[in-house]
């Protein structure tokens, strides 16, 4: 069997997943003030809505990891990216606070197993000698760049430069997520 360099494509997809994971997660912080105005929420109420993410992210980490072991990382991570993208879409669509809480919960479910899947990818595709360095590049560096990109892309480019409203910008982020899931 001839060795290929396909693992570097897998690594690029892992970096893209980490970047997108954090980009989508940080988006809520950028739209929170608008949501508070729209729904007339105080800090405690928006905190309760945000708890939907934390609760479901925490609860589903272990089951999502088991699912990745049973059904494979490729399938599970693809589904998770689609689920968290749906959760982000619900943020832009939400006509009320219940739906907004649901969006936070769905985003949490979708993102719950992503890091475990990325860890598994590095174990399956890369030798021990370079695994930690590549995990750092994918999970930490690409992820932090996603956080940095959230404000730059959503508020500066899409809202500021292109003149879109934040909802349209969020839907563009959702489309990026679905596209990435299909590539994965």
Secondary structure, 3 states (H helix, E strand, C coil): CCCCCHHHHHHHHHHHHHHHHHHHHHHHHHHHHHHHHHHCCCHHHHHHHHHHHHHHHHHHHHHHHHHHHHHCHHHHHHHHHHHHHHHHHHHHHCCCHHHHHHHHHHHHHHHHCHHHHHHHHHHHHCCHHHHHHHHHHHHHHHHHHHHHHHHHHHHHHHHHHCCCCHHHHHHHHHHHHHHHHHHC
